[in-house]
Amino acid sequence: MTATTREVDASGLQTVNLERLERRLRHGVGKAIGDFDMIEDGDRVMVCLSGGADSYTLLDILLGLQKSAPIDFELLAVNLDQKQPGFPSRVLPDYLEAQGVDYRIVEEDTYSVVKRVIPEGRTTCSLCSRLRRGVLYRTAAELGADKIALGHHADDIVETAFLNMFFNSRLKAMPAKLKSDDGHHVVIRPLAYLRETLIKQYAALRKFPIIPCDLCGSQPNLQRQSIKSMLRQWDDSHPGRVDNILRSLCSVTPSHLLDRELFDFRGF
């Protein structure tokens, strides 16, 4: 893994050394885990593996950290087979078996439910996400998982913040760590500090067997795609702007906002 691989992603990143890139990703994941106390000694961590670049990278980096971390924790990969037509069912099992990773494939036909309930032309993301979350929570309980690790990264977090501001009138992003509404599950996002461009480049260099999502990812005119395009333009014309937005989500001054529930303007 020390050889330099000549790969350049769509954003024009220059050729990098795979080993150096891996160290950078491991540092970012390690910092997020430490900052938010994501993984504790003895934890059984359920890593949700979709077959995309993000989840492959998440599992790969956690496996590396598992070997060098000062604490002991267990990793279990879980894939939700949503019964999308043409889904290559052997890709993930073959990959995980080759890596020697414990895994569980959960078969649940959420695809038919989404297609039946959502009218043609409407976005399926909201319902698909709720159904998927319910199945993963149930699976985590069955497996005795202490933490559920998802592959959302820094770009997902910033995009969610703008989606909530533009369409829901809320200053709300995507937390690096949260407890489920029923209090029974803890969800973590170890890639919270990592940009999507680096993750995609790492996935390409590592040659992960990527499985595209034909349910939501292929839909045209998604609001998230519009936000993503806006942020990409900002990144191109003002490098570092998206990173600054992410940092701002980590440094909030409640007294300089307008939320009367968050800050006691009457009583200070």
C-alpha positions in Angstrom: 0.0 0.0 0.0 3.0 2.3 -0.2 3.0 2.8 -3.9 1.5 6.0 -5.4 -1.6 5.3 -7.4 -2.4 7.7 -10.2 -6.1 8.4 -9.6 -7.7 11.9 -9.9 -11.4 12.4 -8.8 -14.0 14.6 -10.5 -13.0 17.6 -8.4 -9.5 17.5 -9.8 -7.6 16.4 -6.7 -4.0 15.7 -7.4 -2.3 12.3 -7.3 -1.9 11.2 -3.7 -0.1 8.4 -1.9 -2.6 5.8 -0.7 -0.8 5.4 2.6 -0.8 9.1 3.3 -4.5 9.4 2.4 -5.3 6.5 4.7 -3.5 8.1 7.5 -5.4 11.3 6.9 -8.7 9.5 7.0 -7.8 7.5 10.1 -6.8 10.7 11.9 -10.2 12.3 11.0 -12.2 9.3 12.1 -10.1 8.9 15.3 -10.6 12.6 16.2 -14.4 12.4 15.6 -14.5 9.2 17.8 -12.6 11.0 20.5 -14.4 14.3 20.3 -17.8 12.8 20.6 -16.9 9.7 22.7 -18.4 7.5 20.0 -16.8 4.1 20.9 -16.1 2.8 24.3 -14.2 -0.2 25.6 -16.2 -3.4 25.1 -18.6 -1.9 22.6 -20.2 -4.0 19.9 -20.5 -1.7 16.9 -22.9 -2.5 14.1 -21.5 -0.9 10.9 -24.2 -0.3 8.3 -22.8 -1.3 4.9 -24.8 -0.1 1.9 -22.2 -0.9 -0.8 -21.4 2.7 -1.4 -18.0 4.4 -1.1 -18.9 6.0 2.2 -19.8 2.8 4.1 -17.0 0.8 2.6 -14.5 3.5 3.7 -16.1 3.6 7.2 -15.8 -0.1 7.7 -12.2 -0.2 6.3 -11.0 2.7 8.5 -12.7 1.2 11.6 -11.0 -2.1 11.0 -7.7 -0.4 10.9 -8.4 1.6 14.1 -9.6 -1.6 15.8 -6.1 -3.1 15.5 -4.3 -0.1 17.0 -6.8 1.4 19.4 -6.1 1.4 23.1 -9.6 -0.1 23.7 -11.2 -3.3 22.6 -14.4 -3.1 20.6 -16.2 -5.5 18.2 -17.3 -4.7 14.6 -20.2 -6.4 12.9 -21.1 -5.4 9.3 -24.8 -5.3 8.5 -26.3 -4.8 5.0 -30.0 -4.2 4.4 -31.1 -6.0 1.2 -34.1 -3.9 0.2 -34.9 -6.1 -2.7 -34.2 -3.6 -5.4 -34.4 -5.2 -8.8 -31.1 -6.3 -10.1 -29.3 -5.9 -6.7 -26.1 -8.0 -6.9 -26.7 -10.0 -3.7 -23.3 -11.7 -3.6 -21.0 -8.7 -3.9 -21.1 -7.7 -0.2 -20.9 -11.3 1.2 -18.0 -12.1 -1.0 -16.2 -9.0 -0.1 -16.8 -9.4 3.7 -15.8 -13.0 3.7 -12.6 -12.2 1.8 -11.9 -9.5 4.5 -12.7 -11.9 7.3 -15.4 -9.6 8.7 -18.4 -10.9 10.7 -21.6 -9.8 8.9 -25.3 -10.2 8.7 -27.4 -9.7 5.6 -31.0 -8.5 6.5 -33.6 -9.1 3.7 -36.5 -6.7 3.9 -38.6 -5.7 0.9 -38.8 -2.0 1.6 -38.4 -1.3 -2.1 -41.9 -2.5 -2.9 -43.4 -0.6 0.0 -41.8 2.7 -1.2 -42.8 2.1 -4.8 -46.4 1.3 -3.7 -46.8 4.3 -1.4 -44.9 7.1 -3.1 -46.6 8.4 -6.3 -44.5 8.3 -9.5 -42.3 11.4 -9.8 -42.2 12.1 -6.0 -39.0 11.7 -4.1 -38.7 8.5 -2.1 -35.9 9.5 0.3 -38.0 10.3 3.4 -40.1 7.1 3.5 -37.1 4.9 2.4 -35.0 6.4 5.2 -37.7 5.8 7.9 -38.2 2.2 6.8 -34.5 1.5 6.7 -33.9 3.1 10.1 -36.7 0.9 11.6 -35.1 -2.3 10.3 -31.6 -1.3 11.4 -32.8 -0.4 14.9 -34.6 -3.8 15.2 -31.5 -5.6 13.9 -29.2 -3.8 16.3 -31.4 -4.9 19.2 -31.4 -8.5 17.9 -27.6 -8.5 17.6 -27.0 -6.7 21.0 -25.2 -3.8 19.3 -24.2 -0.9 21.6 -23.6 1.5 18.7 -24.9 1.8 15.1 -22.3 3.3 12.8 -23.5 5.2 9.7 -21.3 6.4 6.8 -22.5 10.0 6.6 -19.7 12.5 6.1 -19.0 16.2 6.4 -20.7 17.1 3.1 -23.8 15.2 4.2 -23.9 17.2 7.5 -23.5 20.6 5.7 -26.0 19.7 3.1 -28.5 18.7 5.7 -28.0 22.0 7.5 -28.8 24.0 4.3 -31.8 21.7 3.5 -33.3 22.4 6.9 -32.7 26.2 6.6 -34.0 26.4 3.1 -37.0 24.1 3.3 -37.8 23.6 7.0 -36.9 27.0 8.5 -34.7 25.3 11.1 -31.1 25.6 12.1 -30.4 21.9 12.3 -27.8 19.6 10.8 -26.9 16.0 11.3 -25.4 15.1 14.7 -22.2 13.1 14.9 -23.7 11.1 17.8 -27.4 10.8 18.8 -29.7 8.7 20.9 -32.8 7.3 19.2 -36.2 8.7 20.2 -37.0 5.6 22.3 -33.6 5.9 24.0 -32.6 2.3 23.1 -30.0 3.0 20.4 -26.9 5.2 20.0 -26.1 6.2 16.4 -22.6 7.4 15.5 -21.1 9.0 12.4 -17.3 8.5 12.5 -16.8 10.1 9.1 -18.3 13.4 10.4 -15.0 15.4 9.8 -14.2 13.9 6.4 -15.0 15.5 3.0 -16.7 13.4 0.4 -14.0 14.0 -2.2 -11.4 12.3 0.0 -13.7 9.4 0.7 -14.4 8.8 -3.0 -10.8 9.0 -3.9 -9.9 6.5 -1.2 -12.7 4.2 -2.3 -11.3 4.4 -5.9 -7.8 3.7 -4.8 -8.8 0.7 -2.7 -11.0 -0.6 -5.5 -14.1 -1.3 -3.4 -16.8 -3.1 -5.3 -19.3 -0.2 -5.3 -23.0 -1.0 -5.6 -25.1 2.0 -7.0 -28.5 2.8 -5.4 -31.2 2.6 -8.0 -34.0 3.7 -5.6 -33.2 7.2 -4.5 -29.8 8.1 -5.9 -30.9 8.0 -9.5 -33.9 10.4 -9.0 -33.7 13.7 -10.8 -34.3 17.1 -9.3 -33.7 16.1 -5.7 -33.4 19.1 -3.3 -30.2 17.6 -1.8 -28.6 17.4 -5.3 -29.4 21.1 -5.7 -27.7 21.9 -2.4 -24.8 19.7 -3.3 -24.3 21.5 -6.6 -24.4 24.9 -4.8 -21.8 23.8 -2.3 -19.6 22.3 -5.1 -19.7 25.7 -6.9 -18.7 27.4 -3.6 -15.8 25.0 -3.1 -14.6 25.6 -6.7 -14.7 29.4 -6.4 -13.9 29.8 -2.7 -11.8 26.8 -1.6 -12.3 26.1 2.1 -15.7 27.6 2.4 -17.5 24.3 3.0 -14.9 23.4 5.6 -15.5 26.7 7.4 -19.3 26.0 7.4 -18.6 22.6 9.0 -16.4 24.3 11.6 -19.2 26.8 12.3 -21.5 24.0 13.3 -19.0 23.0 15.9 -18.7 26.6 17.3 -22.2 28.0 18.1 -22.9 31.3 20.0 -26.5 30.9 21.2 -26.7 34.6 22.3 -26.1 35.7 18.8 -29.0 33.8 17.3 -32.7 34.4 17.7 -33.9 31.2 19.5 -35.5 32.3 22.8 -35.6 28.7 23.9 -31.9 28.3 23.4 -30.9 31.5 25.1 -32.7 33.5 27.9 -32.8 36.9 26.3 -35.4 38.2 28.8 -33.5 37.1 31.9 -29.9 37.8 31.3 
